[in-house]
Amino acid sequence: MRSTPSPEGNRHCKGERKMITRLVAGVVLGSVALGWAAETQAEDWICKAMSHVAKETKRRNCWPDPFVAPDRQSVRAPFAMMVQNGWRRQNMLSDYHFEPDTGTLTEAGRLKIRWILREAPSQHRLIYVHTADSPEQTAARVDQVQQVAAAMVHRGDLPPVLETDIPDQGWPASQVDIIGRKFEASIPDPRLPEASADSSSSN
């Protein structure tokens, strides 16, 4: 005699079928996703490799042009530093430009400030003050130089006044004046050359 399935058994079978269907669908979708990801990574790797080959090919074809500018810049850098250090020494107010007792600017110091502000190239109009024995003396020197420069600059911005500790190789103005006066005193009197026998016979 043939038995008929009960309603509870039918529901149980349907639940198992749905579970199996979902599991199969998940496996299929997962495999598809993994395949797509692998294919995408492969395509990205191929694109990166081709881009790298193209870039290296262009770089080799235009060699050495991409490297000329950095090489020139590295060669010129020491010369630019030398020029900057030279102008720093040229525009430096040393101990000889200040009175030893009062610390005020001498006439030579005022003339040098005037030369820096009016005759030096505009890109090199920086005033450097040599550091004194104490920070207070150095600050007083910088303040005085700023006041003198402000009085000389009628329009435009005041040039920076910076401190520096490079060694000073200048001479006192009094010593320079003495050497100049001695040189002028030792100049012989102007005179015409003596007439020679050849020149007198030709006349």
Contacts in CASP RR format, 6 or more apart in sequence:
PFRMAT RR
TARGET T0000
AUTHOR 0000-0000-0000
METHOD contacts of the structure
MODEL  1
MRSTPSPEGNRHCKGERKMITRLVAGVVLGSVALGWAAETQAEDWICKAM
SHVAKETKRRNCWPDPFVAPDRQSVRAPFAMMVQNGWRRQNMLSDYHFEP
DTGTLTEAGRLKIRWILREAPSQHRLIYVHTADSPEQTAARVDQVQQVAA
AMVHRGDLPPVLETDIPDQGWPASQVDIIGRKFEASIPDPRLPEASADSS
SSN
5 13 0 8 1.000
59 66 0 8 1.000
85 166 0 8 1.000
87 124 0 8 1.000
87 126 0 8 1.000
88 126 0 8 1.000
88 128 0 8 1.000
88 164 0 8 1.000
88 166 0 8 1.000
89 166 0 8 1.000
89 169 0 8 1.000
90 120 0 8 1.000
90 124 0 8 1.000
91 112 0 8 1.000
91 116 0 8 1.000
91 120 0 8 1.000
91 124 0 8 1.000
91 125 0 8 1.000
91 126 0 8 1.000
91 127 0 8 1.000
91 128 0 8 1.000
92 128 0 8 1.000
92 129 0 8 1.000
92 130 0 8 1.000
92 164 0 8 1.000
92 166 0 8 1.000
92 168 0 8 1.000
93 105 0 8 1.000
93 109 0 8 1.000
93 112 0 8 1.000
93 113 0 8 1.000
93 127 0 8 1.000
93 128 0 8 1.000
93 129 0 8 1.000
93 130 0 8 1.000
93 141 0 8 1.000
93 145 0 8 1.000
94 130 0 8 1.000
94 168 0 8 1.000
94 170 0 8 1.000
95 130 0 8 1.000
95 132 0 8 1.000
95 168 0 8 1.000
96 106 0 8 1.000
96 108 0 8 1.000
96 168 0 8 1.000
96 170 0 8 1.000
96 171 0 8 1.000
96 172 0 8 1.000
96 173 0 8 1.000
97 105 0 8 1.000
97 106 0 8 1.000
97 108 0 8 1.000
97 109 0 8 1.000
97 112 0 8 1.000
98 104 0 8 1.000
98 105 0 8 1.000
98 106 0 8 1.000
98 109 0 8 1.000
98 141 0 8 1.000
99 105 0 8 1.000
99 106 0 8 1.000
103 137 0 8 1.000
103 140 0 8 1.000
103 141 0 8 1.000
103 144 0 8 1.000
104 144 0 8 1.000
105 113 0 8 1.000
105 144 0 8 1.000
105 145 0 8 1.000
105 148 0 8 1.000
106 173 0 8 1.000
107 173 0 8 1.000
108 173 0 8 1.000
110 148 0 8 1.000
113 127 0 8 1.000
113 145 0 8 1.000
113 148 0 8 1.000
113 149 0 8 1.000
113 152 0 8 1.000
114 152 0 8 1.000
116 125 0 8 1.000
116 126 0 8 1.000
116 127 0 8 1.000
116 159 0 8 1.000
117 125 0 8 1.000
117 149 0 8 1.000
117 152 0 8 1.000
117 153 0 8 1.000
117 159 0 8 1.000
118 152 0 8 1.000
125 159 0 8 1.000
126 159 0 8 1.000
126 160 0 8 1.000
126 162 0 8 1.000
127 145 0 8 1.000
127 149 0 8 1.000
127 159 0 8 1.000
127 160 0 8 1.000
127 161 0 8 1.000
127 162 0 8 1.000
128 161 0 8 1.000
128 162 0 8 1.000
128 163 0 8 1.000
128 164 0 8 1.000
129 138 0 8 1.000
129 141 0 8 1.000
129 142 0 8 1.000
129 145 0 8 1.000
129 161 0 8 1.000
129 162 0 8 1.000
129 163 0 8 1.000
129 164 0 8 1.000
130 164 0 8 1.000
130 165 0 8 1.000
130 166 0 8 1.000
130 168 0 8 1.000
131 138 0 8 1.000
131 163 0 8 1.000
131 164 0 8 1.000
131 165 0 8 1.000
132 138 0 8 1.000
132 140 0 8 1.000
132 141 0 8 1.000
138 163 0 8 1.000
142 161 0 8 1.000
142 163 0 8 1.000
145 161 0 8 1.000
146 158 0 8 1.000
146 161 0 8 1.000
149 158 0 8 1.000
149 159 0 8 1.000
149 161 0 8 1.000
150 158 0 8 1.000
153 159 0 8 1.000
END
